Structure formats: C-alpha cells, structure tokens
Amino acid sequence: MVHLEDEGGEKNVKIGASLTKEMKLQLYTLLKESKDIFAWLYKDMPGLDPEIVQHRLPLKPECHLVK
C-alpha cells in the first residue's frame, strides 16, 4: 500500500507485492508526482454514468441474509 498525502487528505494506492524495491520506488515517485491527475472521488468525474460505477449485490430472494 502506498500512502499519498495532499491538501485533500490521505490517498491510498495498492501496488504489486512482487515488484522489486527499485520498481516500487520508481512507481511511488511517479504516483507522488502525478497524484493530482487521478480522479479520487466520483464528484471528480462529472458526466460519468452512475450505472458504470455503482456496485450491486445480486441476491437470491429465496436465500436468507446472514449477518
């Protein structure tokens, strides 16, 4: 997990565990330099269809919910 901080708070990004230390450092540097170009929140992506980004859990009506 890579932690990137800015004025908006902390941003977390998961990166591959199988990367070499050098590759992880290069990726971290790139992410840190480019963190302002990512859309971190839905409101950062105006015009995006909610049907694309909504999560749904397909539940069978005959199954009982378990907490």
mmCIF file as Biopython writes it, N, C-alpha, C and O atoms, coordinates in Angstrom:
data_model
#
loop_
_atom_site.group_PDB
_atom_site.id
_atom_site.type_symbol
_atom_site.label_atom_id
_atom_site.label_alt_id
_atom_site.label_comp_id
_atom_site.label_asym_id
_atom_site.label_entity_id
_atom_site.label_seq_id
_atom_site.pdbx_PDB_ins_code
_atom_site.Cartn_x
_atom_site.Cartn_y
_atom_site.Cartn_z
_atom_site.occupancy
_atom_site.B_iso_or_equiv
_atom_site.auth_seq_id
_atom_site.auth_asym_id
_atom_site.pdbx_PDB_model_num
ATOM 1   N N  . MET A ? 1  ? 0.855   -1.173  0.000   1.0 0.0 1  A 1 
ATOM 2   C CA . MET A ? 1  ? 0.000   0.000   0.000   1.0 0.0 1  A 1 
ATOM 3   C C  . MET A ? 1  ? 0.899   1.233   0.000   1.0 0.0 1  A 1 
ATOM 4   O O  . MET A ? 1  ? 1.849   1.326   0.778   1.0 0.0 1  A 1 
ATOM 5   N N  . VAL A ? 2  ? 0.589   2.163   -0.871  1.0 0.0 2  A 1 
ATOM 6   C CA . VAL A ? 2  ? 1.319   3.425   -0.954  1.0 0.0 2  A 1 
ATOM 7   C C  . VAL A ? 2  ? 0.406   4.521   -0.440  1.0 0.0 2  A 1 
ATOM 8   O O  . VAL A ? 2  ? -0.745  4.627   -0.865  1.0 0.0 2  A 1 
ATOM 9   N N  . HIS A ? 3  ? 0.911   5.333   0.467   1.0 0.0 3  A 1 
ATOM 10  C CA . HIS A ? 3  ? 0.144   6.439   1.033   1.0 0.0 3  A 1 
ATOM 11  C C  . HIS A ? 3  ? 0.610   7.744   0.399   1.0 0.0 3  A 1 
ATOM 12  O O  . HIS A ? 3  ? 1.775   8.125   0.520   1.0 0.0 3  A 1 
ATOM 13  N N  . LEU A ? 4  ? -0.308  8.420   -0.273  1.0 0.0 4  A 1 
ATOM 14  C CA . LEU A ? 4  ? -0.016  9.712   -0.889  1.0 0.0 4  A 1 
ATOM 15  C C  . LEU A ? 4  ? -0.866  10.751  -0.184  1.0 0.0 4  A 1 
ATOM 16  O O  . LEU A ? 4  ? -2.085  10.599  -0.105  1.0 0.0 4  A 1 
ATOM 17  N N  . GLU A ? 5  ? -0.249  11.797  0.326   1.0 0.0 5  A 1 
ATOM 18  C CA . GLU A ? 5  ? -0.988  12.830  1.036   1.0 0.0 5  A 1 
ATOM 19  C C  . GLU A ? 5  ? -0.970  14.130  0.256   1.0 0.0 5  A 1 
ATOM 20  O O  . GLU A ? 5  ? 0.012   14.464  -0.408  1.0 0.0 5  A 1 
ATOM 21  N N  . ASP A ? 6  ? -2.095  14.871  0.349   1.0 0.0 6  A 1 
ATOM 22  C CA . ASP A ? 6  ? -2.167  16.207  -0.224  1.0 0.0 6  A 1 
ATOM 23  C C  . ASP A ? 6  ? -3.143  17.019  0.607   1.0 0.0 6  A 1 
ATOM 24  O O  . ASP A ? 6  ? -3.536  16.592  1.693   1.0 0.0 6  A 1 
ATOM 25  N N  . GLU A ? 7  ? -3.541  18.186  0.112   1.0 0.0 7  A 1 
ATOM 26  C CA . GLU A ? 7  ? -4.445  19.069  0.861   1.0 0.0 7  A 1 
ATOM 27  C C  . GLU A ? 7  ? -5.788  18.394  1.151   1.0 0.0 7  A 1 
ATOM 28  O O  . GLU A ? 7  ? -6.434  18.712  2.149   1.0 0.0 7  A 1 
ATOM 29  N N  . GLY A ? 8  ? -6.208  17.475  0.296   1.0 0.0 8  A 1 
ATOM 30  C CA . GLY A ? 8  ? -7.493  16.793  0.454   1.0 0.0 8  A 1 
ATOM 31  C C  . GLY A ? 8  ? -7.445  15.620  1.403   1.0 0.0 8  A 1 
ATOM 32  O O  . GLY A ? 8  ? -8.476  14.992  1.646   1.0 0.0 8  A 1 
ATOM 33  N N  . GLY A ? 9  ? -6.284  15.300  1.950   1.0 0.0 9  A 1 
ATOM 34  C CA . GLY A ? 9  ? -6.159  14.183  2.869   1.0 0.0 9  A 1 
ATOM 35  C C  . GLY A ? 9  ? -5.286  13.085  2.295   1.0 0.0 9  A 1 
ATOM 36  O O  . GLY A ? 9  ? -4.542  13.288  1.335   1.0 0.0 9  A 1 
ATOM 37  N N  . GLU A ? 10 ? -5.397  11.927  2.903   1.0 0.0 10 A 1 
ATOM 38  C CA . GLU A ? 10 ? -4.562  10.803  2.505   1.0 0.0 10 A 1 
ATOM 39  C C  . GLU A ? 10 ? -5.211  10.001  1.385   1.0 0.0 10 A 1 
ATOM 40  O O  . GLU A ? 10 ? -6.415  9.742   1.415   1.0 0.0 10 A 1 
ATOM 41  N N  . LYS A ? 11 ? -4.427  9.618   0.420   1.0 0.0 11 A 1 
ATOM 42  C CA . LYS A ? 11 ? -4.875  8.800   -0.706  1.0 0.0 11 A 1 
ATOM 43  C C  . LYS A ? 11 ? -4.064  7.509   -0.667  1.0 0.0 11 A 1 
ATOM 44  O O  . LYS A ? 11 ? -2.836  7.558   -0.595  1.0 0.0 11 A 1 
ATOM 45  N N  . ASN A ? 12 ? -4.723  6.368   -0.712  1.0 0.0 12 A 1 
ATOM 46  C CA . ASN A ? 12 ? -4.045  5.089   -0.647  1.0 0.0 12 A 1 
ATOM 47  C C  . ASN A ? 12 ? -4.150  4.365   -1.977  1.0 0.0 12 A 1 
ATOM 48  O O  . ASN A ? 12 ? -5.211  4.342   -2.601  1.0 0.0 12 A 1 
ATOM 49  N N  . VAL A ? 13 ? -3.039  3.774   -2.406  1.0 0.0 13 A 1 
ATOM 50  C CA . VAL A ? 13 ? -2.977  3.041   -3.664  1.0 0.0 13 A 1 
ATOM 51  C C  . VAL A ? 13 ? -2.288  1.711   -3.393  1.0 0.0 13 A 1 
ATOM 52  O O  . VAL A ? 13 ? -1.230  1.667   -2.765  1.0 0.0 13 A 1 
ATOM 53  N N  . LYS A ? 14 ? -2.888  0.639   -3.866  1.0 0.0 14 A 1 
ATOM 54  C CA . LYS A ? 14 ? -2.255  -0.675  -3.737  1.0 0.0 14 A 1 
ATOM 55  C C  . LYS A ? 14 ? -1.380  -0.918  -4.962  1.0 0.0 14 A 1 
ATOM 56  O O  . LYS A ? 14 ? -1.783  -0.673  -6.100  1.0 0.0 14 A 1 
ATOM 57  N N  . ILE A ? 15 ? -0.167  -1.410  -4.693  1.0 0.0 15 A 1 
ATOM 58  C CA . ILE A ? 15 ? 0.742   -1.753  -5.788  1.0 0.0 15 A 1 
ATOM 59  C C  . ILE A ? 15 ? 1.152   -3.214  -5.642  1.0 0.0 15 A 1 
ATOM 60  O O  . ILE A ? 15 ? 1.001   -3.803  -4.572  1.0 0.0 15 A 1 
ATOM 61  N N  . GLY A ? 16 ? 1.660   -3.783  -6.702  1.0 0.0 16 A 1 
ATOM 62  C CA . GLY A ? 16 ? 2.017   -5.200  -6.701  1.0 0.0 16 A 1 
ATOM 63  C C  . GLY A ? 16 ? 3.103   -5.543  -5.694  1.0 0.0 16 A 1 
ATOM 64  O O  . GLY A ? 16 ? 4.128   -4.866  -5.611  1.0 0.0 16 A 1 
ATOM 65  N N  . ALA A ? 17 ? 2.864   -6.605  -4.929  1.0 0.0 17 A 1 
ATOM 66  C CA . ALA A ? 17 ? 3.836   -7.041  -3.928  1.0 0.0 17 A 1 
ATOM 67  C C  . ALA A ? 17 ? 5.046   -7.713  -4.564  1.0 0.0 17 A 1 
ATOM 68  O O  . ALA A ? 17 ? 6.095   -7.828  -3.930  1.0 0.0 17 A 1 
ATOM 69  N N  . SER A ? 18 ? 4.910   -8.154  -5.803  1.0 0.0 18 A 1 
ATOM 70  C CA . SER A ? 18 ? 6.000   -8.874  -6.449  1.0 0.0 18 A 1 
ATOM 71  C C  . SER A ? 18 ? 7.002   -7.945  -7.147  1.0 0.0 18 A 1 
ATOM 72  O O  . SER A ? 18 ? 7.955   -8.418  -7.767  1.0 0.0 18 A 1 
ATOM 73  N N  . LEU A ? 19 ? 6.793   -6.648  -7.052  1.0 0.0 19 A 1 
ATOM 74  C CA . LEU A ? 19 ? 7.719   -5.702  -7.678  1.0 0.0 19 A 1 
ATOM 75  C C  . LEU A ? 19 ? 9.032   -5.644  -6.911  1.0 0.0 19 A 1 
ATOM 76  O O  . LEU A ? 19 ? 9.059   -5.846  -5.697  1.0 0.0 19 A 1 
ATOM 77  N N  . THR A ? 20 ? 10.101  -5.371  -7.611  1.0 0.0 20 A 1 
ATOM 78  C CA . THR A ? 20 ? 11.390  -5.199  -6.941  1.0 0.0 20 A 1 
ATOM 79  C C  . THR A ? 20 ? 11.377  -3.884  -6.163  1.0 0.0 20 A 1 
ATOM 80  O O  . THR A ? 20 ? 10.529  -3.024  -6.399  1.0 0.0 20 A 1 
ATOM 81  N N  . LYS A ? 21 ? 12.322  -3.735  -5.239  1.0 0.0 21 A 1 
ATOM 82  C CA . LYS A ? 21 ? 12.396  -2.494  -4.452  1.0 0.0 21 A 1 
ATOM 83  C C  . LYS A ? 21 ? 12.588  -1.290  -5.366  1.0 0.0 21 A 1 
ATOM 84  O O  . LYS A ? 21 ? 11.993  -0.233  -5.153  1.0 0.0 21 A 1 
ATOM 85  N N  . GLU A ? 22 ? 13.429  -1.463  -6.389  1.0 0.0 22 A 1 
ATOM 86  C CA . GLU A ? 22 ? 13.690  -0.369  -7.330  1.0 0.0 22 A 1 
ATOM 87  C C  . GLU A ? 22 ? 12.421  0.013   -8.088  1.0 0.0 22 A 1 
ATOM 88  O O  . GLU A ? 22 ? 12.128  1.197   -8.257  1.0 0.0 22 A 1 
ATOM 89  N N  . MET A ? 23 ? 11.669  -0.988  -8.545  1.0 0.0 23 A 1 
ATOM 90  C CA . MET A ? 23 ? 10.429  -0.710  -9.275  1.0 0.0 23 A 1 
ATOM 91  C C  . MET A ? 23 ? 9.399   -0.051  -8.362  1.0 0.0 23 A 1 
ATOM 92  O O  . MET A ? 23 ? 8.690   0.862   -8.786  1.0 0.0 23 A 1 
ATOM 93  N N  . LYS A ? 24 ? 9.310   -0.504  -7.113  1.0 0.0 24 A 1 
ATOM 94  C CA . LYS A ? 24 ? 8.379   0.100   -6.147  1.0 0.0 24 A 1 
ATOM 95  C C  . LYS A ? 24 ? 8.721   1.570   -5.925  1.0 0.0 24 A 1 
ATOM 96  O O  . LYS A ? 24 ? 7.833   2.421   -5.878  1.0 0.0 24 A 1 
ATOM 97  N N  . LEU A ? 25 ? 10.014  1.863   -5.788  1.0 0.0 25 A 1 
ATOM 98  C CA . LEU A ? 25 ? 10.447  3.246   -5.582  1.0 0.0 25 A 1 
ATOM 99  C C  . LEU A ? 25 ? 10.126  4.101   -6.794  1.0 0.0 25 A 1 
ATOM 100 O O  . LEU A ? 25 ? 9.652   5.228   -6.649  1.0 0.0 25 A 1 
ATOM 101 N N  . GLN A ? 26 ? 10.380  3.578   -7.996  1.0 0.0 26 A 1 
ATOM 102 C CA . GLN A ? 26 ? 10.066  4.325   -9.214  1.0 0.0 26 A 1 
ATOM 103 C C  . GLN A ? 26 ? 8.556   4.564   -9.327  1.0 0.0 26 A 1 
ATOM 104 O O  . GLN A ? 26 ? 8.127   5.661   -9.685  1.0 0.0 26 A 1 
ATOM 105 N N  . LEU A ? 27 ? 7.753   3.540   -9.024  1.0 0.0 27 A 1 
ATOM 106 C CA . LEU A ? 27 ? 6.300   3.684   -9.097  1.0 0.0 27 A 1 
ATOM 107 C C  . LEU A ? 27 ? 5.798   4.669   -8.054  1.0 0.0 27 A 1 
ATOM 108 O O  . LEU A ? 27 ? 4.931   5.492   -8.348  1.0 0.0 27 A 1 
ATOM 109 N N  . TYR A ? 28 ? 6.331   4.596   -6.840  1.0 0.0 28 A 1 
ATOM 110 C CA . TYR A ? 28 ? 5.950   5.530   -5.789  1.0 0.0 28 A 1 
ATOM 111 C C  . TYR A ? 28 ? 6.260   6.970   -6.198  1.0 0.0 28 A 1 
ATOM 112 O O  . TYR A ? 28 ? 5.444   7.869   -5.998  1.0 0.0 28 A 1 
ATOM 113 N N  . THR A ? 29 ? 7.441   7.179   -6.770  1.0 0.0 29 A 1 
ATOM 114 C CA . THR A ? 29 ? 7.840   8.511   -7.226  1.0 0.0 29 A 1 
ATOM 115 C C  . THR A ? 29 ? 6.877   9.016   -8.297  1.0 0.0 29 A 1 
ATOM 116 O O  . THR A ? 29 ? 6.431   10.162  -8.250  1.0 0.0 29 A 1 
ATOM 117 N N  . LEU A ? 30 ? 6.560   8.152   -9.261  1.0 0.0 30 A 1 
ATOM 118 C CA . LEU A ? 30 ? 5.628   8.531   -10.326 1.0 0.0 30 A 1 
ATOM 119 C C  . LEU A ? 30 ? 4.251   8.862   -9.760  1.0 0.0 30 A 1 
ATOM 120 O O  . LEU A ? 30 ? 3.657   9.874   -10.133 1.0 0.0 30 A 1 
ATOM 121 N N  . LEU A ? 31 ? 3.740   8.022   -8.865  1.0 0.0 31 A 1 
ATOM 122 C CA . LEU A ? 31 ? 2.416   8.270   -8.278  1.0 0.0 31 A 1 
ATOM 123 C C  . LEU A ? 31 ? 2.401   9.571   -7.481  1.0 0.0 31 A 1 
ATOM 124 O O  . LEU A ? 31 ? 1.446   10.343  -7.561  1.0 0.0 31 A 1 
ATOM 125 N N  . LYS A ? 32 ? 3.452   9.807   -6.720  1.0 0.0 32 A 1 
ATOM 126 C CA . LYS A ? 32 ? 3.523   11.031  -5.911  1.0 0.0 32 A 1 
ATOM 127 C C  . LYS A ? 32 ? 3.553   12.277  -6.795  1.0 0.0 32 A 1 
ATOM 128 O O  . LYS A ? 32 ? 2.905   13.277  -6.487  1.0 0.0 32 A 1 
ATOM 129 N N  . GLU A ? 33 ? 4.306   12.211  -7.893  1.0 0.0 33 A 1 
ATOM 130 C CA . GLU A ? 33 ? 4.387   13.354  -8.805  1.0 0.0 33 A 1 
ATOM 131 C C  . GLU A ? 33 ? 3.085   13.565  -9.569  1.0 0.0 33 A 1 
ATOM 132 O O  . GLU A ? 33 ? 2.779   14.688  -9.971  1.0 0.0 33 A 1 
ATOM 133 N N  . SER A ? 34 ? 2.315   12.500  -9.774  1.0 0.0 34 A 1 
ATOM 134 C CA . SER A ? 34 ? 1.130   12.564  -10.632 1.0 0.0 34 A 1 
ATOM 135 C C  . SER A ? 34 ? -0.186  12.483  -9.871  1.0 0.0 34 A 1 
ATOM 136 O O  . SER A ? 34 ? -1.239  12.348  -10.495 1.0 0.0 34 A 1 
ATOM 137 N N  . LYS A ? 35 ? -0.162  12.560  -8.549  1.0 0.0 35 A 1 
ATOM 138 C CA . LYS A ? 35 ? -1.378  12.327  -7.761  1.0 0.0 35 A 1 
ATOM 139 C C  . LYS A ? 35 ? -2.501  13.318  -8.057  1.0 0.0 35 A 1 
ATOM 140 O O  . LYS A ? 35 ? -3.667  13.017  -7.802  1.0 0.0 35 A 1 
ATOM 141 N N  . ASP A ? 36 ? -2.176  14.478  -8.583  1.0 0.0 36 A 1 
ATOM 142 C CA . ASP A ? 36 ? -3.211  15.476  -8.867  1.0 0.0 36 A 1 
ATOM 143 C C  . ASP A ? 36 ? -3.963  15.198  -10.167 1.0 0.0 36 A 1 
ATOM 144 O O  . ASP A ? 36 ? -4.951  15.875  -10.450 1.0 0.0 36 A 1 
ATOM 145 N N  . ILE A ? 37 ? -3.526  14.222  -10.968 1.0 0.0 37 A 1 
ATOM 146 C CA . ILE A ? 37 ? -4.237  13.946  -12.220 1.0 0.0 37 A 1 
ATOM 147 C C  . ILE A ? 37 ? -5.235  12.801  -12.091 1.0 0.0 37 A 1 
ATOM 148 O O  . ILE A ? 37 ? -6.004  12.547  -13.018 1.0 0.0 37 A 1 
ATOM 149 N N  . PHE A ? 38 ? -5.234  12.098  -10.940 1.0 0.0 38 A 1 
ATOM 150 C CA . PHE A ? 38 ? -6.162  10.994  -10.741 1.0 0.0 38 A 1 
ATOM 151 C C  . PHE A ? 38 ? -7.507  11.499  -10.230 1.0 0.0 38 A 1 
ATOM 152 O O  . PHE A ? 38 ? -7.569  12.486  -9.496  1.0 0.0 38 A 1 
ATOM 153 N N  . ALA A ? 39 ? -8.575  10.821  -10.618 1.0 0.0 39 A 1 
ATOM 154 C CA . ALA A ? 39 ? -9.897  11.119  -10.073 1.0 0.0 39 A 1 
ATOM 155 C C  . ALA A ? 39 ? -10.069 10.240  -8.834  1.0 0.0 39 A 1 
ATOM 156 O O  . ALA A ? 39 ? -10.242 9.027   -8.953  1.0 0.0 39 A 1 
ATOM 157 N N  . TRP A ? 40 ? -10.023 10.844  -7.652  1.0 0.0 40 A 1 
ATOM 158 C CA . TRP A ? 40 ? -10.090 10.087  -6.411  1.0 0.0 40 A 1 
ATOM 159 C C  . TRP A ? 40 ? -11.523 9.898   -5.937  1.0 0.0 40 A 1 
ATOM 160 O O  . TRP A ? 40 ? -11.822 8.951   -5.209  1.0 0.0 40 A 1 
ATOM 161 N N  . LEU A ? 41 ? -12.402 10.793  -6.346  1.0 0.0 41 A 1 
ATOM 162 C CA . LEU A ? 41 ? -13.794 10.743  -5.907  1.0 0.0 41 A 1 
ATOM 163 C C  . LEU A ? 41 ? -14.721 10.758  -7.115  1.0 0.0 41 A 1 
ATOM 164 O O  . LEU A ? 41 ? -14.347 11.219  -8.194  1.0 0.0 41 A 1 
ATOM 165 N N  . TYR A ? 42 ? -15.928 10.250  -6.922  1.0 0.0 42 A 1 
ATOM 166 C CA . TYR A ? 42 ? -16.909 10.243  -8.002  1.0 0.0 42 A 1 
ATOM 167 C C  . TYR A ? 42 ? -17.187 11.667  -8.491  1.0 0.0 42 A 1 
ATOM 168 O O  . TYR A ? 42 ? -17.368 11.892  -9.687  1.0 0.0 42 A 1 
ATOM 169 N N  . LYS A ? 43 ? -17.221 12.623  -7.561  1.0 0.0 43 A 1 
ATOM 170 C CA . LYS A ? 43 ? -17.511 14.011  -7.954  1.0 0.0 43 A 1 
ATOM 171 C C  . LYS A ? 43 ? -16.403 14.603  -8.825  1.0 0.0 43 A 1 
ATOM 172 O O  . LYS A ? 43 ? -16.607 15.625  -9.481  1.0 0.0 43 A 1 
ATOM 173 N N  . ASP A ? 44 ? -15.225 13.961  -8.833  1.0 0.0 44 A 1 
ATOM 174 C CA . ASP A ? 44 ? -14.126 14.402  -9.698  1.0 0.0 44 A 1 
ATOM 175 C C  . ASP A ? 44 ? -14.322 13.971  -11.145 1.0 0.0 44 A 1 
ATOM 176 O O  . ASP A ? 44 ? -13.528 14.330  -12.015 1.0 0.0 44 A 1 
ATOM 177 N N  . MET A ? 45 ? -15.387 13.194  -11.411 1.0 0.0 45 A 1 
ATOM 178 C CA . MET A ? 45 ? -15.629 12.655  -12.751 1.0 0.0 45 A 1 
ATOM 179 C C  . MET A ? 45 ? -17.011 13.067  -13.251 1.0 0.0 45 A 1 
ATOM 180 O O  . MET A ? 45 ? -17.880 12.210  -13.413 1.0 0.0 45 A 1 
ATOM 181 N N  . PRO A ? 46 ? -17.234 14.355  -13.499 1.0 0.0 46 A 1 
ATOM 182 C CA . PRO A ? 46 ? -18.551 14.793  -13.940 1.0 0.0 46 A 1 
ATOM 183 C C  . PRO A ? 46 ? -18.925 14.158  -15.287 1.0 0.0 46 A 1 
ATOM 184 O O  . PRO A ? 46 ? -18.087 13.989  -16.173 1.0 0.0 46 A 1 
ATOM 185 N N  . GLY A ? 47 ? -20.193 13.821  -15.403 1.0 0.0 47 A 1 
ATOM 186 C CA . GLY A ? 47 ? -20.672 13.246  -16.649 1.0 0.0 47 A 1 
ATOM 187 C C  . GLY A ? 47 ? -20.539 11.737  -16.728 1.0 0.0 47 A 1 
ATOM 188 O O  . GLY A ? 47 ? -20.956 11.133  -17.717 1.0 0.0 47 A 1 
ATOM 189 N N  . LEU A ? 48 ? -19.962 11.110  -15.698 1.0 0.0 48 A 1 
ATOM 190 C CA . LEU A ? 48 ? -19.820 9.661   -15.695 1.0 0.0 48 A 1 
ATOM 191 C C  . LEU A ? 48 ? -21.157 9.025   -15.328 1.0 0.0 48 A 1 
ATOM 192 O O  . LEU A ? 48 ? -21.780 9.416   -14.340 1.0 0.0 48 A 1 
ATOM 193 N N  . ASP A ? 49 ? -21.593 8.065   -16.104 1.0 0.0 49 A 1 
ATOM 194 C CA . ASP A ? 49 ? -22.864 7.388   -15.891 1.0 0.0 49 A 1 
ATOM 195 C C  . ASP A ? 49 ? -22.809 6.562   -14.604 1.0 0.0 49 A 1 
ATOM 196 O O  . ASP A ? 49 ? -21.953 5.685   -14.492 1.0 0.0 49 A 1 
ATOM 197 N N  . PRO A ? 50 ? -23.702 6.811   -13.615 1.0 0.0 50 A 1 
ATOM 198 C CA . PRO A ? 50 ? -23.706 6.053   -12.366 1.0 0.0 50 A 1 
ATOM 199 C C  . PRO A ? 50 ? -23.900 4.552   -12.577 1.0 0.0 50 A 1 
ATOM 200 O O  . PRO A ? 50 ? -23.504 3.756   -11.725 1.0 0.0 50 A 1 
ATOM 201 N N  . GLU A ? 51 ? -24.494 4.159   -13.683 1.0 0.0 51 A 1 
ATOM 202 C CA . GLU A ? 51 ? -24.675 2.730   -13.958 1.0 0.0 51 A 1 
ATOM 203 C C  . GLU A ? 51 ? -23.321 2.024   -14.090 1.0 0.0 51 A 1 
ATOM 204 O O  . GLU A ? 51 ? -23.216 0.818   -13.868 1.0 0.0 51 A 1 
ATOM 205 N N  . ILE A ? 52 ? -22.313 2.773   -14.445 1.0 0.0 52 A 1 
ATOM 206 C CA . ILE A ? 52 ? -20.989 2.179   -14.631 1.0 0.0 52 A 1 
ATOM 207 C C  . ILE A ? 52 ? -20.281 1.982   -13.295 1.0 0.0 52 A 1 
ATOM 208 O O  . ILE A ? 52 ? -19.549 1.007   -13.121 1.0 0.0 52 A 1 
ATOM 209 N N  . VAL A ? 53 ? -20.487 2.885   -12.361 1.0 0.0 53 A 1 
ATOM 210 C CA . VAL A ? 53 ? -19.699 2.871   -11.136 1.0 0.0 53 A 1 
ATOM 211 C C  . VAL A ? 53 ? -20.437 2.353   -9.907  1.0 0.0 53 A 1 
ATOM 212 O O  . VAL A ? 53 ? -19.834 2.266   -8.837  1.0 0.0 53 A 1 
ATOM 213 N N  . GLN A ? 54 ? -21.700 2.012   -10.017 1.0 0.0 54 A 1 
ATOM 214 C CA . GLN A ? 54 ? -22.438 1.517   -8.861  1.0 0.0 54 A 1 
ATOM 215 C C  . GLN A ? 54 ? -22.159 0.035   -8.643  1.0 0.0 54 A 1 
ATOM 216 O O  . GLN A ? 54 ? -22.058 -0.741  -9.594  1.0 0.0 54 A 1 
ATOM 217 N N  . HIS A ? 55 ? -22.036 -0.341  -7.379  1.0 0.0 55 A 1 
ATOM 218 C CA . HIS A ? 55 ? -21.850 -1.742  -7.026  1.0 0.0 55 A 1 
ATOM 219 C C  . HIS A ? 55 ? -23.204 -2.328  -6.655  1.0 0.0 55 A 1 
ATOM 220 O O  . HIS A ? 55 ? -24.006 -1.690  -5.973  1.0 0.0 55 A 1 
ATOM 221 N N  . ARG A ? 56 ? -23.443 -3.525  -7.104  1.0 0.0 56 A 1 
ATOM 222 C CA . ARG A ? 56 ? -24.686 -4.211  -6.770  1.0 0.0 56 A 1 
ATOM 223 C C  . ARG A ? 56 ? -24.361 -5.599  -6.270  1.0 0.0 56 A 1 
ATOM 224 O O  . ARG A ? 56 ? -23.426 -6.240  -6.751  1.0 0.0 56 A 1 
ATOM 225 N N  . LEU A ? 57 ? -25.136 -6.064  -5.304  1.0 0.0 57 A 1 
ATOM 226 C CA . LEU A ? 57 ? -25.008 -7.428  -4.827  1.0 0.0 57 A 1 
ATOM 227 C C  . LEU A ? 57 ? -26.218 -8.211  -5.319  1.0 0.0 57 A 1 
ATOM 228 O O  . LEU A ? 57 ? -27.332 -7.984  -4.846  1.0 0.0 57 A 1 
ATOM 229 N N  . PRO A ? 58 ? -26.019 -9.120  -6.250  1.0 0.0 58 A 1 
ATOM 230 C CA . PRO A ? 58 ? -27.148 -9.900  -6.752  1.0 0.0 58 A 1 
ATOM 231 C C  . PRO A ? 58 ? -27.568 -10.939 -5.705  1.0 0.0 58 A 1 
ATOM 232 O O  . PRO A ? 58 ? -26.879 -11.938 -5.498  1.0 0.0 58 A 1 
ATOM 233 N N  . LEU A ? 59 ? -28.692 -10.692 -5.060  1.0 0.0 59 A 1 
ATOM 234 C CA . LEU A ? 59 ? -29.175 -11.580 -4.010  1.0 0.0 59 A 1 
ATOM 235 C C  . LEU A ? 59 ? -30.339 -12.412 -4.512  1.0 0.0 59 A 1 
ATOM 236 O O  . LEU A ? 59 ? -31.205 -11.921 -5.235  1.0 0.0 59 A 1 
ATOM 237 N N  . LYS A ? 60 ? -30.349 -13.672 -4.122  1.0 0.0 60 A 1 
ATOM 238 C CA . LYS A ? 60 ? -31.462 -14.547 -4.462  1.0 0.0 60 A 1 
ATOM 239 C C  . LYS A ? 60 ? -32.555 -14.356 -3.416  1.0 0.0 60 A 1 
ATOM 240 O O  . LYS A ? 60 ? -32.278 -14.439 -2.219  1.0 0.0 60 A 1 
ATOM 241 N N  . PRO A ? 61 ? -33.787 -14.101 -3.842  1.0 0.0 61 A 1 
ATOM 242 C CA . PRO A ? 61 ? -34.877 -13.854 -2.881  1.0 0.0 61 A 1 
ATOM 243 C C  . PRO A ? 61 ? -35.118 -15.038 -1.947  1.0 0.0 61 A 1 
ATOM 244 O O  . PRO A ? 61 ? -35.581 -14.845 -0.823  1.0 0.0 61 A 1 
ATOM 245 N N  . GLU A ? 62 ? -34.816 -16.250 -2.388  1.0 0.0 62 A 1 
ATOM 246 C CA . GLU A ? 62 ? -35.083 -17.423 -1.558  1.0 0.0 62 A 1 
ATOM 247 C C  . GLU A ? 62 ? -34.010 -17.682 -0.509  1.0 0.0 62 A 1 
ATOM 248 O O  . GLU A ? 62 ? -34.179 -18.544 0.353   1.0 0.0 62 A 1 
ATOM 249 N N  . CYS A ? 63 ? -32.902 -16.939 -0.578  1.0 0.0 63 A 1 
ATOM 250 C CA . CYS A ? 63 ? -31.820 -17.127 0.393   1.0 0.0 63 A 1 
ATOM 251 C C  . CYS A ? 63 ? -31.980 -16.163 1.565   1.0 0.0 63 A 1 
ATOM 252 O O  . CYS A ? 63 ? -32.382 -15.012 1.393   1.0 0.0 63 A 1 
ATOM 253 N N  . HIS A ? 64 ? -31.657 -16.657 2.755   1.0 0.0 64 A 1 
ATOM 254 C CA . HIS A ? 64 ? -31.749 -15.837 3.960   1.0 0.0 64 A 1 
ATOM 255 C C  . HIS A ? 64 ? -30.451 -15.046 4.128   1.0 0.0 64 A 1 
ATOM 256 O O  . HIS A ? 64 ? -29.360 -15.563 3.890   1.0 0.0 64 A 1 
ATOM 257 N N  . LEU A ? 65 ? -30.585 -13.801 4.535   1.0 0.0 65 A 1 
ATOM 258 C CA . LEU A ? 65 ? -29.399 -12.963 4.786   1.0 0.0 65 A 1 
ATOM 259 C C  . LEU A ? 65 ? -28.746 -13.376 6.091   1.0 0.0 65 A 1 
ATOM 260 O O  . LEU A ? 65 ? -29.437 -13.697 7.058   1.0 0.0 65 A 1 
ATOM 261 N N  . VAL A ? 66 ? -27.427 -13.372 6.125   1.0 0.0 66 A 1 
ATOM 262 C CA . VAL A ? 66 ? -26.670 -13.731 7.305   1.0 0.0 66 A 1 
ATOM 263 C C  . VAL A ? 66 ? -25.807 -12.547 7.679   1.0 0.0 66 A 1 
ATOM 264 O O  . VAL A ? 66 ? -25.120 -11.971 6.835   1.0 0.0 66 A 1 
ATOM 265 N N  . LYS A ? 67 ? -25.847 -12.188 8.947   1.0 0.0 67 A 1 
ATOM 266 C CA . LYS A ? 67 ? -25.072 -11.042 9.422   1.0 0.0 67 A 1 
ATOM 267 C C  . LYS A ? 67 ? -23.782 -11.525 10.045  1.0 0.0 67 A 1 
ATOM 268 O O  . LYS A ? 67 ? -22.980 -10.716 10.510  1.0 0.0 67 A 1 
#
